[in-house]
Amino acid sequence: MNNPSVMEFQSRLDLFEPGDQTALVCVDVPEVQRIVVDQLTALNYKIHTGLFLEDILLKMRAHAYDVIVISEHFNASDMASNPIVLAAIAAPHEQRRRQFLVAIGSTLNTNDEMQAFQYSVDLVVGLSDVVNLRPVMRRGGDADERILHAVSRGVEDRGVELGSTKAGRLRRASALGGQIPRQP
């Protein structure tokens, strides 16, 4: 029988064009990876996957992805010392501000803002909610927007303009059927 195993990883390396929505999927559990890739594909993302840390870090240096989805225990690490999260945090401010980091894991509580803050990601998703990644990302973007609105008011009172943010793009994405508008 030539039926591909459910346990096989999907290897994706889509070609990117200017203006494409891009995602990097760093998930080392085949079933979860397949669900995440399917959800992001339905949102018209061009996707790269990676199974090896060196490959992922090279891809992150070569391209500023709009969304990076990271498995909680990718490469046998924990969230506090995850080299992918650390590399994303170390990215230049303009690049990091435009990226939306999503952590997926069994010990994570979906949309828990304190966990997201603790791990320096934008959104945490529990394994039970991975099949609903699209609406969960939209709600997470709305929460980011509420927080950013309060910060923006305070910063703008001091005469500083924050500009466009990933949370604002997520909010606008819900009006566009789920596709997140790319920053120029």
Backbone as JSON, one array per atom type, in Angstrom:
{
  "sequence": "MNNPSVMEFQSRLDLFEPGDQTALVCVDVPEVQRIVVDQLTALNYKIHTGLFLEDILLKMRAHAYDVIVISEHFNASDMASNPIVLAAIAAPHEQRRRQFLVAIGSTLNTNDEMQAFQYSVDLVVGLSDVVNLRPVMRRGGDADERILHAVSRGVEDRGVELGSTKAGRLRRASALGGQIPRQP",
  "N": [[0.83, -1.17, 0.0], [0.59, 2.21, -0.87], [-0.06, 4.33, 0.77], [0.41, 7.36, 2.38], [1.83, 7.64, 5.59], [0.15, 8.65, 8.56], [1.83, 9.57, 10.39], [3.88, 10.91, 9.13], [5.96, 13.74, 8.52], [5.07, 16.9, 7.19], [6.79, 18.46, 4.72], [7.41, 21.64, 3.88], [8.2, 24.19, 1.63], [7.41, 26.75, 0.42], [7.45, 29.02, -2.35], [8.13, 32.42, -2.02], [6.53, 35.48, -2.83], [6.71, 39.03, -3.26], [4.63, 40.68, -0.92], [3.24, 38.43, -0.12], [1.69, 36.54, 2.5], [3.48, 35.13, 5.08], [4.59, 32.18, 6.79], [6.3, 30.41, 9.35], [6.61, 27.2, 10.42], [7.32, 25.5, 13.26], [7.11, 22.76, 14.44], [7.32, 19.69, 15.95], [5.74, 17.43, 16.12], [4.08, 15.21, 14.23], [1.21, 15.0, 13.75], [0.17, 17.36, 14.88], [1.64, 19.25, 13.49], [0.62, 18.87, 10.89], [-2.04, 19.73, 11.22], [-1.64, 22.45, 11.92], [-0.33, 23.4, 9.61], [-2.35, 22.95, 7.71], [-4.35, 24.69, 8.69], [-3.08, 27.22, 8.44], [-2.59, 27.23, 5.7], [-5.2, 27.35, 4.74], [-5.7, 29.96, 5.35], [-4.36, 31.25, 3.4], [-1.57, 31.46, 3.64], [1.88, 31.4, 2.77], [4.09, 28.85, 3.34], [6.81, 27.73, 5.31], [8.4, 24.91, 6.65], [10.18, 23.4, 9.36], [12.41, 21.06, 10.76], [14.77, 20.86, 12.02], [16.88, 22.58, 14.22], [19.06, 24.22, 13.33], [18.42, 24.61, 10.64], [15.98, 26.02, 10.86], [16.78, 28.36, 12.22], [18.47, 29.45, 10.29], [16.58, 29.95, 8.26], [15.06, 31.88, 9.57], [16.88, 33.97, 9.72], [17.12, 34.55, 7.05], [14.6, 35.37, 6.18], [11.93, 37.5, 7.13], [9.39, 36.36, 8.76], [5.79, 36.53, 8.82], [4.19, 35.15, 10.61], [5.17, 32.98, 13.17], [5.06, 29.76, 14.25], [5.5, 27.86, 17.06], [6.35, 24.85, 18.6], [5.86, 23.87, 21.94], [7.81, 22.19, 23.18], [9.79, 22.01, 21.25], [12.54, 20.53, 19.62], [13.39, 19.3, 21.93], [13.5, 21.25, 23.92], [12.62, 23.71, 26.43], [10.1, 26.28, 26.88], [11.23, 28.52, 28.12], [13.91, 28.48, 27.45], [13.97, 28.21, 24.74], [15.54, 28.15, 21.68], [14.53, 29.18, 19.28], [12.54, 31.0, 20.0], [14.19, 32.74, 21.43], [15.84, 33.65, 19.35], [13.95, 35.0, 17.81], [13.21, 37.04, 19.57], [15.61, 38.4, 19.7], [15.7, 39.55, 17.24], [15.8, 42.44, 15.07], [14.07, 45.38, 16.22], [12.06, 46.5, 14.47], [11.51, 44.32, 12.81], [10.65, 42.34, 14.64], [8.39, 43.53, 15.72], [6.59, 43.27, 13.71], [6.15, 40.6, 13.51], [4.26, 37.72, 14.45], [4.27, 35.69, 17.05], [3.46, 32.41, 17.87], [2.89, 30.09, 20.34], [2.54, 26.64, 20.85], [1.29, 24.07, 22.88], [1.04, 21.37, 25.3], [0.97, 22.12, 27.98], [0.17, 24.67, 27.91], [-2.2, 27.3, 28.2], [-4.84, 28.25, 26.26], [-4.92, 31.47, 24.85], [-3.92, 32.68, 27.16], [-2.78, 35.44, 28.54], [-0.81, 36.04, 30.41], [0.88, 33.8, 30.34], [1.74, 34.06, 27.7], [3.12, 36.48, 27.88], [5.07, 35.72, 29.76], [6.58, 33.89, 28.26], [7.42, 35.43, 26.18], [5.99, 35.54, 23.75], [3.38, 36.14, 21.34], [0.96, 34.84, 21.44], [-0.48, 32.07, 23.09], [-1.37, 28.68, 22.66], [-3.31, 25.98, 23.57], [-2.99, 22.42, 23.15], [-5.48, 21.22, 22.67], [-6.87, 23.18, 21.34], [-5.74, 23.57, 18.87], [-6.92, 22.81, 16.47], [-8.64, 24.85, 16.04], [-7.16, 27.07, 15.27], [-7.25, 29.37, 13.6], [-9.58, 31.07, 14.46], [-8.69, 31.38, 17.08], [-6.28, 32.75, 16.8], [-7.28, 35.15, 15.83], [-8.79, 36.1, 18.04], [-6.69, 36.33, 19.85], [-5.22, 38.35, 18.62], [-7.05, 40.44, 18.9], [-6.98, 40.77, 21.68], [-4.31, 41.6, 21.98], [-4.56, 44.02, 20.67], [-6.25, 45.47, 22.41], [-4.58, 45.78, 24.65], [-2.45, 47.13, 23.45], [-3.75, 49.45, 22.68], [-4.2, 50.79, 25.1], [-1.54, 51.23, 25.89], [-0.69, 52.75, 23.72], [-2.2, 55.08, 23.96], [-1.05, 56.2, 26.26], [1.61, 56.54, 25.4], [1.29, 58.17, 23.14], [0.29, 60.41, 24.39], [2.58, 61.48, 25.26], [3.61, 62.4, 22.95], [4.57, 60.62, 20.98], [4.38, 58.55, 18.14], [3.09, 55.35, 17.52], [2.48, 53.81, 15.27], [1.67, 51.26, 12.79], [0.72, 47.98, 13.84], [1.2, 44.46, 14.6], [-1.03, 43.47, 15.92], [-3.05, 45.18, 15.13], [-3.07, 44.53, 12.43], [-3.98, 41.9, 12.62], [-6.56, 42.35, 13.56], [-7.67, 43.74, 11.4], [-7.48, 41.66, 9.65], [-9.54, 39.89, 10.26], [-11.65, 41.16, 9.1], [-10.99, 40.83, 6.5], [-11.44, 38.23, 5.88], [-9.68, 36.62, 7.25], [-7.03, 36.83, 6.34], [-3.94, 38.24, 7.08], [-3.0, 41.55, 6.7], [0.0, 42.54, 5.13], [2.83, 44.37, 6.28], [4.22, 47.29, 4.76]],
  "CA": [[0.0, 0.0, 0.0], [1.36, 3.45, -0.94], [-0.76, 5.36, 1.52], [1.35, 8.0, 3.3], [1.54, 7.47, 7.0], [-0.32, 9.82, 9.3], [2.94, 9.99, 11.24], [4.9, 11.6, 8.36], [6.0, 15.19, 8.6], [4.9, 17.64, 5.95], [7.9, 19.36, 4.47], [6.92, 22.72, 3.01], [9.1, 25.28, 1.33], [6.72, 27.51, -0.62], [8.16, 30.18, -2.89], [7.51, 33.67, -1.59], [6.49, 36.64, -3.7], [6.45, 40.23, -2.45], [3.24, 40.85, -0.52], [2.68, 37.18, 0.4], [1.67, 36.29, 3.94], [4.42, 34.02, 5.26], [4.59, 31.54, 8.11], [7.29, 29.38, 9.63], [6.01, 26.24, 11.35], [8.36, 24.78, 13.99], [6.35, 21.8, 15.23], [7.93, 18.39, 15.72], [4.77, 16.35, 16.3], [3.49, 15.17, 12.89], [-0.23, 15.27, 13.71], [-0.03, 18.78, 15.19], [2.2, 19.99, 12.36], [-0.33, 18.76, 9.79], [-3.19, 20.6, 11.53], [-1.2, 23.84, 11.84], [-0.08, 23.7, 8.2], [-3.66, 23.02, 7.05], [-5.02, 25.93, 9.14], [-2.4, 28.37, 7.84], [-2.83, 27.15, 4.25], [-6.56, 27.84, 4.53], [-5.64, 31.42, 5.48], [-3.55, 31.7, 2.26], [-0.17, 31.71, 3.98], [2.96, 30.63, 2.17], [4.61, 28.21, 4.55], [8.04, 26.95, 5.43], [8.46, 24.09, 7.86], [11.54, 23.03, 9.72], [12.5, 20.05, 11.81], [16.07, 20.95, 12.66], [17.12, 23.9, 14.76], [19.96, 25.01, 12.49], [17.65, 24.95, 9.44], [15.0, 27.04, 11.23], [17.49, 29.61, 12.51], [18.9, 29.97, 9.0], [15.39, 30.49, 7.6], [14.66, 33.1, 10.28], [17.81, 35.04, 9.33], [16.93, 34.85, 5.63], [13.28, 35.94, 5.89], [11.13, 37.98, 8.27], [8.07, 35.73, 8.64], [4.67, 37.22, 9.47], [3.76, 34.3, 11.73], [6.04, 31.85, 13.51], [4.38, 28.86, 15.16], [6.55, 27.09, 17.74], [5.91, 23.83, 19.55], [6.36, 24.14, 23.29], [9.02, 21.41, 23.48], [10.51, 21.79, 20.0], [13.95, 20.19, 19.75], [13.59, 18.89, 23.32], [13.77, 22.4, 24.78], [11.41, 24.25, 27.06], [9.81, 27.61, 26.37], [12.1, 29.53, 28.71], [15.22, 28.47, 26.81], [13.78, 27.81, 23.35], [16.42, 28.97, 20.84], [13.76, 29.85, 18.24], [11.96, 32.18, 20.65], [15.3, 33.65, 21.73], [16.26, 34.27, 18.08], [12.9, 35.96, 17.42], [13.32, 38.18, 20.48], [16.83, 39.12, 19.37], [15.56, 40.19, 15.92], [15.65, 43.9, 15.15], [12.76, 45.81, 16.71], [11.1, 46.67, 13.37], [11.12, 42.99, 12.35], [9.91, 41.65, 15.71], [7.1, 44.19, 15.9], [5.71, 42.82, 12.62], [5.96, 39.16, 13.59], [3.3, 37.22, 15.43], [4.77, 34.41, 17.54], [2.43, 31.56, 18.47], [3.42, 28.9, 21.0], [1.55, 25.58, 20.98], [1.77, 23.03, 23.77], [0.1, 20.69, 26.19], [0.87, 22.8, 29.27], [-0.22, 26.06, 27.66], [-3.64, 27.59, 28.24], [-5.16, 29.09, 25.11], [-5.15, 32.91, 25.07], [-3.47, 33.11, 28.48], [-1.89, 36.57, 28.3], [0.34, 35.97, 31.32], [1.81, 32.81, 29.79], [2.32, 34.66, 26.5], [4.1, 37.45, 28.37], [6.15, 34.97, 30.41], [7.41, 33.23, 27.25], [7.76, 36.43, 25.15], [5.29, 35.26, 22.51], [2.17, 36.94, 21.21], [-0.22, 34.02, 21.69], [-0.27, 30.67, 23.46], [-2.5, 27.85, 22.26], [-3.28, 24.62, 24.1], [-3.12, 21.4, 22.1], [-6.89, 20.96, 22.36], [-7.42, 24.25, 20.5], [-4.98, 23.72, 17.62], [-7.83, 22.67, 15.33], [-9.32, 26.14, 15.9], [-6.09, 28.05, 15.29], [-7.65, 30.62, 12.94], [-10.3, 31.98, 15.36], [-7.89, 31.66, 18.28], [-5.34, 33.81, 16.43], [-8.05, 36.4, 15.73], [-9.06, 36.55, 19.41], [-5.41, 36.75, 20.42], [-4.92, 39.66, 18.04], [-7.94, 41.42, 19.53], [-6.45, 41.02, 23.03], [-3.12, 42.44, 21.79], [-5.02, 45.35, 20.29], [-6.73, 46.16, 23.61], [-3.41, 46.15, 25.44], [-1.71, 48.14, 22.71], [-4.52, 50.7, 22.7], [-3.91, 51.45, 26.38], [-0.15, 51.69, 25.84], [-0.62, 53.79, 22.69], [-2.73, 56.32, 24.55], [-0.03, 56.75, 27.15], [2.78, 56.95, 24.63], [0.91, 59.31, 22.3], [0.18, 61.57, 25.27], [3.94, 62.01, 25.36], [3.99, 62.91, 21.64], [5.23, 59.6, 20.17], [3.45, 57.78, 17.31], [3.5, 53.95, 17.48], [2.33, 53.27, 13.92], [0.91, 50.03, 12.58], [1.21, 46.87, 14.63], [0.7, 43.14, 14.22], [-2.38, 43.3, 16.48], [-3.95, 45.9, 14.23], [-3.18, 43.74, 11.21], [-4.84, 40.75, 12.91], [-7.94, 42.83, 13.64], [-8.1, 43.99, 10.03], [-7.54, 40.38, 8.97], [-10.85, 39.29, 10.43], [-12.52, 41.8, 8.12], [-10.56, 40.37, 5.18], [-11.61, 36.78, 5.79], [-8.63, 35.89, 7.97], [-5.68, 37.09, 5.87], [-3.33, 39.36, 7.79], [-2.33, 42.45, 5.77], [1.45, 42.64, 5.32], [3.37, 45.7, 6.44], [5.14, 47.69, 3.67]],
  "C": [[0.88, 1.25, 0.0], [0.67, 4.6, -0.25], [0.22, 6.02, 2.48], [0.89, 7.86, 4.74], [1.05, 8.77, 7.62], [0.82, 10.4, 10.12], [4.02, 10.74, 10.47], [4.8, 13.1, 8.55], [5.72, 15.77, 7.22], [6.09, 18.56, 5.81], [7.42, 20.4, 3.47], [8.0, 23.77, 2.85], [8.5, 26.03, 0.15], [7.62, 28.65, -1.1], [7.4, 31.44, -2.51], [7.61, 34.73, -2.67], [6.28, 37.86, -2.8], [4.96, 40.38, -2.17], [2.58, 39.58, 0.01], [2.68, 37.19, 1.93], [2.52, 35.04, 4.18], [4.37, 33.49, 6.68], [5.71, 30.51, 8.17], [6.71, 28.49, 10.71], [7.13, 25.39, 11.94], [7.66, 23.83, 14.96], [6.91, 20.43, 14.92], [7.04, 17.21, 16.1], [3.96, 16.3, 15.0], [2.0, 15.52, 12.83], [-0.53, 16.75, 13.93], [0.5, 19.63, 14.04], [1.22, 20.0, 11.19], [-1.53, 19.69, 10.01], [-2.8, 22.06, 11.38], [-0.99, 24.24, 10.38], [-1.41, 23.84, 7.45], [-4.39, 24.31, 7.42], [-4.39, 27.15, 8.47], [-2.57, 28.39, 6.32], [-4.22, 27.67, 3.91], [-6.64, 29.36, 4.64], [-4.75, 32.04, 4.4], [-2.13, 32.11, 2.63], [0.73, 30.86, 3.1], [3.78, 30.13, 3.35], [5.97, 27.57, 4.32], [7.93, 26.14, 6.71], [9.93, 23.78, 8.14], [11.52, 22.02, 10.85], [13.79, 20.15, 12.59], [16.36, 22.39, 13.04], [17.98, 24.77, 13.85], [19.24, 25.48, 11.23], [16.67, 26.09, 9.74], [15.68, 28.38, 11.5], [18.02, 30.26, 11.24], [17.73, 30.6, 8.25], [14.95, 31.8, 8.26], [15.6, 34.27, 9.94], [17.58, 35.48, 7.89], [15.61, 35.55, 5.33], [12.58, 36.37, 7.18], [9.71, 37.45, 8.1], [7.01, 36.56, 9.35], [4.23, 36.47, 10.71], [4.8, 33.21, 11.93], [5.3, 31.03, 14.56], [5.42, 27.9, 15.73], [5.91, 26.09, 18.69], [6.61, 24.07, 20.88], [7.68, 23.42, 23.59], [9.8, 21.09, 22.21], [11.98, 21.54, 20.28], [14.33, 19.89, 21.2], [13.99, 20.05, 24.23], [12.48, 22.81, 25.48], [11.25, 25.69, 26.59], [10.77, 28.68, 26.9], [13.46, 29.6, 28.01], [15.14, 28.07, 25.34], [14.6, 28.72, 22.43], [15.67, 29.7, 19.72], [13.12, 31.11, 18.81], [13.05, 33.19, 20.94], [15.79, 34.36, 20.47], [15.23, 35.3, 17.63], [12.96, 37.21, 18.29], [14.52, 39.03, 20.13], [16.75, 39.81, 18.01], [15.43, 41.69, 16.09], [14.21, 44.29, 15.49], [11.72, 45.91, 15.59], [10.62, 45.31, 12.85], [10.26, 42.3, 13.39], [8.52, 42.23, 15.89], [6.1, 43.71, 14.85], [5.46, 41.32, 12.65], [4.96, 38.82, 14.68], [3.76, 35.83, 15.83], [3.66, 33.66, 18.26], [3.11, 30.34, 19.06], [2.28, 27.9, 21.19], [2.1, 24.52, 21.92], [0.73, 22.5, 24.72], [-0.04, 21.38, 27.54], [0.44, 24.26, 29.13], [-1.74, 26.19, 27.68], [-3.95, 28.6, 27.15], [-5.52, 30.51, 25.54], [-4.77, 33.39, 26.46], [-2.41, 34.2, 28.28], [-0.66, 36.54, 29.2], [1.36, 34.94, 30.83], [2.5, 33.38, 28.54], [3.41, 35.66, 26.9], [5.32, 36.74, 28.95], [7.11, 34.38, 29.39], [7.79, 34.15, 26.09], [7.21, 36.07, 23.78], [4.02, 36.1, 22.48], [0.91, 36.16, 21.59], [0.21, 32.63, 22.1], [-1.55, 29.91, 23.14], [-2.31, 26.46, 22.85], [-3.49, 23.62, 22.97], [-4.57, 21.14, 21.71], [-7.5, 22.01, 21.44], [-6.68, 24.44, 19.18], [-5.89, 23.62, 16.4], [-8.6, 23.95, 15.07], [-8.31, 27.29, 15.86], [-6.51, 29.39, 14.68], [-8.46, 31.53, 13.87], [-9.52, 32.31, 16.63], [-6.88, 32.78, 17.98], [-6.06, 35.16, 16.34], [-8.35, 36.96, 17.11], [-7.79, 37.04, 20.09], [-4.98, 38.1, 19.89], [-5.77, 40.75, 18.62], [-7.44, 41.77, 20.93], [-5.2, 41.9, 22.94], [-3.52, 43.87, 21.48], [-5.52, 46.13, 21.51], [-5.56, 46.63, 24.47], [-2.65, 47.27, 24.75], [-2.43, 49.48, 22.72], [-4.22, 51.48, 23.99], [-2.49, 52.0, 26.39], [-0.03, 52.86, 24.86], [-1.11, 55.12, 23.23], [-1.69, 56.99, 25.43], [1.17, 57.27, 26.4], [2.46, 58.18, 23.78], [0.7, 60.57, 23.12], [1.53, 62.25, 25.44], [4.47, 62.48, 24.0], [4.71, 61.92, 20.74], [4.17, 58.81, 19.43], [3.96, 56.34, 17.24], [3.39, 53.36, 16.09], [1.56, 51.96, 13.9], [1.55, 48.88, 13.35], [0.63, 45.56, 14.14], [-0.71, 42.92, 14.76], [-3.4, 44.01, 15.6], [-4.15, 45.14, 12.93], [-4.06, 42.53, 11.44], [-6.3, 41.18, 12.97], [-8.48, 43.09, 12.24], [-8.23, 42.68, 9.27], [-8.91, 39.74, 9.11], [-11.84, 39.9, 9.45], [-12.19, 41.34, 6.7], [-10.68, 38.86, 5.04], [-10.47, 36.01, 6.4], [-7.23, 36.18, 7.51], [-5.14, 38.34, 6.53], [-2.62, 40.25, 6.78], [-0.85, 42.6, 6.12], [1.85, 44.1, 5.41], [4.26, 46.03, 5.25], [6.56, 47.76, 4.16]]
}
